[in-house]
Amino acid sequence: MLFQLPDDQTLYEALLSRDRSYEGLAWVGVASTRIFCRLSCSARKPKAENCRFFDNVADCLDAGYRPCRRCRPLHPLSTEDPLITRLLEALDQATGRRWREADVERLGLDPSTVRRIFKRHFGMTFLEMARLRRLRGGMEQIANGGAVIDAQLESGFDSASGFRQAVARLTGQPPSSLSKAHDLCCGWVESPLGPIIVVADERALLLLEFHDRKGLPGELKRLQAYRGPLGISNNPLIDQISSELGDYFSGSMTPFRTACETGGSPPASAFTRSVWDALRAIPAGETRSYGELARQLGRPGSSRAVARANGANTLSIVVPCHRVIGADGSLTGYGGGLWRKQWLLEHERVRAARLARQRAS
């Protein structure tokens, strides 16, 4: 538990008074509607016996509650929380700065509060986010022909060993090799859900993952072990998928057309590939359960195998594993985080409904 919740009576009184001091710290699930809200939600208040309180969004989703459409508890707080907005703006203005808790304090903010809110809503602390941005800047400088020592200093790392270790931890190789010409090209794509790492060769897209996915370093290492070393640079396919992702996040329902290698690296089993093909056939705005996919593939009773294949997907969004939910309609595990999964599903549902209305008019 990231925040020690007070007793239910205190939280219910905060709900009745729409107390914004609990923003980002507590949420309420309403048993009678199966919807969860911020405590500050303006909707009609439920009876106390119908309320269940949570200290994080993931538990709300895991318990089968849907997000409220009025207070939008999954809406990125960077557009609503002044603390997050202020720090993200500061980060944009000084991407190479080495942020410390003392810097946060000098802004008049409590480091523990900042750490808790960022961890809850972005899956990482503010200092971790700042460090990742510095690392990205250094890697891009190397890719553009800069010396490793210059990239290290420019990105705010005090020691060469610290910079080398950070790069190697993410990519599986030392920074000096990233500037060399390799068949595998790695680039970054900005999105409303955080940076996305893209890897492609001259023929196909090979990997598309959110930057903070825990399994990303392992995926990059396995890919390189099978396909060769990685270079930080763009190629035509990375440029193409970047453009298509921009269209997707802006609301386009146009199918992705970038060539993809969905066989896996190393190659996946025939069953796993069939699951990935079935995922790509799920229309935007719709979902399927693991059991439904298993029956569709002629393998009833293989729900767990479908779930494993779903989790092995390394082409997030393009191969839409986020469209698979539990048999009871609840969200299930997602490598990018359940909050991202819910965001993607809601984004697609709204856009698909809008498109259907346009076609009907």
C-alpha positions in Angstrom: 0.0 0.0 0.0 1.5 3.3 -1.1 -0.7 5.4 1.2 -2.1 4.3 4.6 -5.9 4.9 4.2 -7.8 6.3 7.1 -10.9 4.5 8.3 -13.9 4.2 6.0 -16.0 6.7 8.0 -13.3 9.4 7.5 -13.1 8.6 3.8 -16.9 8.6 3.4 -17.1 12.0 5.0 -14.4 13.2 2.6 -16.5 11.8 -0.2 -19.6 13.6 0.9 -17.6 16.9 1.2 -15.8 16.3 -2.1 -12.5 16.7 -0.3 -9.7 17.3 -3.0 -7.0 16.7 -0.4 -7.3 13.0 -1.2 -6.7 13.5 -4.9 -4.3 10.9 -6.1 -4.4 9.1 -2.7 -7.8 7.5 -2.5 -10.6 6.3 -4.7 -14.1 4.9 -4.1 -15.7 2.0 -5.7 -19.5 1.9 -5.7 -20.9 -1.6 -5.4 -24.4 -0.8 -6.7 -23.1 0.7 -10.0 -19.6 -1.1 -10.3 -18.1 2.3 -11.0 -15.1 3.9 -9.2 -14.6 7.6 -8.7 -12.3 10.3 -7.2 -13.5 11.3 -3.8 -14.0 14.8 -5.3 -16.5 13.6 -7.9 -19.5 15.8 -8.4 -21.9 12.8 -9.0 -24.7 12.0 -6.6 -23.2 10.3 -3.5 -23.8 6.6 -2.8 -24.8 5.1 0.5 -22.0 4.3 2.8 -22.7 0.6 2.7 -22.1 0.6 -1.1 -18.7 2.2 -0.8 -15.4 0.4 -1.0 -12.2 2.5 -0.7 -8.9 1.9 -2.5 -5.5 3.5 -2.4 -4.7 2.9 -6.1 -6.4 2.7 -9.4 -5.0 -0.7 -10.3 -6.9 -2.3 -7.3 -10.1 -0.6 -8.5 -9.7 -2.1 -11.9 -8.7 -5.5 -10.6 -11.9 -5.5 -8.4 -14.0 -5.1 -11.6 -15.0 -1.4 -11.2 -15.3 0.8 -14.3 -14.0 4.4 -14.3 -16.5 7.1 -13.8 -17.2 9.2 -16.9 -17.8 12.3 -14.9 -14.7 12.6 -12.8 -12.6 10.5 -15.2 -10.3 8.9 -12.5 -8.0 7.5 -15.2 -7.6 10.8 -17.1 -3.9 11.8 -17.0 -3.4 14.1 -14.0 -0.7 16.0 -15.9 -3.7 18.0 -17.3 -5.4 18.4 -13.9 -2.9 18.2 -11.0 -0.9 21.5 -10.7 1.9 19.7 -8.9 2.5 17.3 -11.9 2.0 20.0 -14.4 4.6 22.2 -12.7 7.2 19.5 -12.5 6.7 18.2 -16.0 7.1 21.8 -17.3 10.3 22.2 -15.2 11.6 18.9 -16.7 10.9 20.0 -20.2 12.8 23.2 -19.6 15.9 21.5 -18.3 16.0 17.9 -19.7 19.7 17.6 -19.0 19.5 18.6 -15.3 20.4 16.1 -12.7 17.4 16.4 -10.4 17.6 15.6 -6.7 15.1 15.8 -3.9 16.7 19.0 -2.7 15.7 20.6 -6.1 12.1 19.5 -5.5 12.2 21.0 -2.0 13.5 24.3 -3.4 10.3 24.4 -5.5 8.4 24.4 -2.3 7.2 20.8 -2.7 7.4 17.8 -0.4 9.6 15.1 -2.0 7.6 12.2 -0.4 4.3 13.6 -1.8 5.9 14.1 -5.3 7.3 10.6 -5.2 4.0 9.0 -4.2 1.9 10.9 -6.8 4.3 10.2 -9.7 4.7 6.6 -8.8 0.9 6.1 -8.6 0.1 7.8 -11.9 3.2 7.2 -14.1 4.6 4.0 -12.6 7.8 5.7 -11.7 9.0 8.5 -9.5 9.8 12.0 -10.7 13.5 11.4 -10.2 13.3 8.2 -12.2 11.5 10.0 -15.0 14.1 12.7 -15.0 16.9 10.2 -15.1 15.3 8.3 -18.0 15.0 11.6 -20.0 18.7 12.4 -19.3 19.6 8.9 -20.5 17.6 9.3 -23.6 19.3 12.6 -24.4 22.7 11.0 -24.1 21.8 8.1 -26.3 20.4 10.4 -29.0 23.6 12.5 -28.9 25.7 9.3 -29.4 23.4 8.3 -32.3 24.0 11.7 -33.9 27.8 11.2 -33.9 28.7 12.7 -30.5 31.4 11.3 -28.3 30.4 9.1 -25.4 32.1 11.4 -22.9 30.2 14.4 -24.3 26.9 12.5 -24.2 27.6 11.5 -20.6 28.3 15.1 -19.5 25.5 16.6 -21.5 23.0 14.2 -20.0 24.1 15.0 -16.5 25.8 11.8 -15.4 28.7 12.5 -13.1 30.7 9.4 -13.9 31.4 7.5 -17.1 30.7 4.2 -15.4 27.3 5.4 -14.2 26.4 6.4 -17.7 27.7 3.1 -19.2 25.8 1.1 -16.7 22.5 2.9 -17.3 22.8 2.5 -21.0 23.8 -1.2 -20.7 21.0 -1.9 -18.3 18.4 -0.7 -20.8 19.9 -1.8 -24.1 22.2 -4.7 -23.1 25.3 -3.2 -24.7 27.8 -0.4 -23.9 27.1 3.1 -25.2 30.1 3.1 -27.5 28.4 0.5 -29.7 25.2 2.4 -30.1 26.8 4.9 -32.5 27.9 2.2 -35.0 25.9 1.2 -38.0 23.8 -1.8 -37.2 20.9 -3.6 -38.9 18.7 -3.1 -35.8 17.7 0.6 -35.3 16.1 1.8 -32.1 14.1 5.0 -31.8 11.8 6.8 -29.3 8.2 7.9 -29.9 6.4 10.3 -27.6 2.8 9.5 -26.6 0.2 10.6 -24.2 1.0 7.5 -22.1 4.8 8.2 -22.0 7.7 7.4 -24.3 7.6 4.3 -26.5 10.7 2.4 -27.6 10.7 1.2 -31.2 13.1 -1.3 -32.8 13.0 -2.1 -36.5 15.3 -3.4 -39.2 15.1 -2.4 -42.9 12.2 -4.9 -43.5 9.9 -4.9 -40.4 9.0 -3.5 -37.0 10.4 -5.9 -34.4 9.6 -4.3 -31.0 7.2 -1.6 -29.7 7.1 -1.2 -25.9 6.4 1.4 -23.3 9.7 2.7 -21.9 9.1 1.6 -18.3 7.9 -1.9 -19.0 9.8 -4.1 -16.5 10.5 -6.8 -19.1 11.9 -4.3 -21.7 15.6 -4.8 -20.9 15.2 -8.6 -21.2 13.3 -8.2 -24.5 16.0 -6.0 -26.0 18.7 -8.5 -24.9 16.9 -11.5 -26.4 16.3 -9.6 -29.6 19.9 -8.7 -30.0 21.1 -12.2 -29.1 19.1 -13.4 -32.0 19.3 -10.6 -34.5 22.6 -8.7 -33.7 23.6 -5.5 -31.9 21.4 -2.4 -31.7 22.0 1.1 -33.0 20.2 4.3 -31.8 18.9 5.8 -35.0 15.7 6.2 -37.1 15.0 4.4 -40.3 12.0 4.7 -42.7 10.0 2.1 -40.8 10.5 3.9 -37.5 9.4 7.1 -39.1 6.4 5.4 -40.5 5.2 3.8 -37.2 5.9 7.1 -35.4 3.5 8.8 -37.8 0.9 6.1 -37.5 1.0 6.2 -33.7 0.5 9.9 -33.8 -2.6 9.4 -35.9 -3.8 6.6 -33.5 -3.4 8.8 -30.4 -5.1 11.7 -32.1 -8.2 9.5 -32.7 -7.7 7.9 -36.1 -9.0 4.3 -36.4 -7.0 3.6 -39.5 -5.3 0.2 -39.3 -1.5 0.2 -38.8 0.2 -0.5 -42.1 3.9 -0.6 -41.0 5.3 -4.0 -41.9 5.7 -6.1 -38.7 7.6 -9.3 -37.9 5.1 -11.0 -35.6 6.9 -14.3 -35.5 9.0 -13.2 -32.6 12.7 -13.0 -32.1 13.6 -15.8 -31.5 10.7 -17.3 -33.4 7.5 -18.0 -31.4 5.5 -21.3 -31.6 2.8 -21.7 -34.2 0.2 -21.4 -31.5 1.6 -18.2 -30.1 1.7 -16.7 -33.6 -1.9 -17.7 -34.1 -2.9 -15.9 -30.9 -1.1 -12.7 -32.1 -2.9 -13.0 -35.5 -6.2 -13.3 -33.6 -5.4 -10.2 -31.5 -4.9 -8.1 -34.7 -8.3 -9.2 -35.9 -10.1 -7.7 -32.8 -11.7 -4.4 -34.0 -10.8 -1.3 -32.2 -13.5 -0.5 -29.6 -14.1 -4.2 -28.9 -12.6 -6.7 -26.4 -12.4 -10.5 -26.2 -11.8 -12.8 -23.2 -9.0 -15.4 -23.1 -11.6 -18.1 -23.3 -13.2 -16.6 -26.4 -9.9 -16.4 -28.2 -9.2 -20.0 -27.2 -12.5 -21.2 -28.7 -12.0 -19.1 -31.8 -8.7 -20.8 -32.3 -10.3 -24.3 -31.9 -8.5 -24.8 -28.6 -11.2 -24.6 -25.9 -9.7 -25.0 -22.5 -6.4 -23.4 -23.4 -7.1 -20.0 -21.8 -3.9 -20.0 -19.9 -1.9 -20.8 -23.0 -3.6 -17.8 -24.7 -2.8 -15.6 -21.7 0.9 -16.6 -21.9 1.0 -15.9 -25.6 -0.7 -12.6 -25.0 2.0 -11.7 -22.4 4.8 -12.7 -24.8 3.7 -10.0 -27.4 6.4 -7.4 -27.9 4.5 -5.2 -30.4 2.2 -3.2 -28.0 -0.8 -1.4 -29.5 0.0 -2.7 -33.0 -0.7 -6.2 -31.9 -3.5 -5.1 -29.5 -3.0 -7.4 -26.5 -4.7 -4.7 -24.4 -8.1 -5.8 -26.0 -8.1 -9.0 -24.0 -9.9 -9.0 -20.7 -11.1 -11.5 -18.1 -14.1 -13.7 -18.6 -16.0 -11.6 -16.0 -15.2 -8.4 -17.9 -12.5 -7.3 -15.5 -9.1 -6.0 -16.6 -6.2 -8.4 -16.3 -2.5 -8.0 -16.3 -0.8 -5.7 -18.8 2.9 -5.2 -19.1 2.5 -1.5 -19.7 0.3 -1.1 -16.5 -3.4 -1.5 -16.0 -3.9 2.3 -16.1 -2.6 2.3 -19.7 -4.7 -0.6 -20.6 -7.9 1.1 -19.4 -6.8 4.3 -21.2 -6.3 2.5 -24.5 -9.6 0.7 -24.3 -11.5 3.9 -23.4 -9.7 5.8 -26.1 -10.7 3.2 -28.7 -14.2 2.8 -27.5 -14.9 6.6 -27.7 -13.3 6.9 -31.1 -15.1 3.8 -32.5 -18.5 5.1 -31.2 -17.9 8.5 -32.8 -17.0 6.9 -36.1 -20.2 4.7 -36.0 -22.3 7.9 -35.4 -20.6 9.6 -38.4 -21.3 6.6 -40.7 -24.9 6.5 -39.5 -25.6 10.2 -40.1 
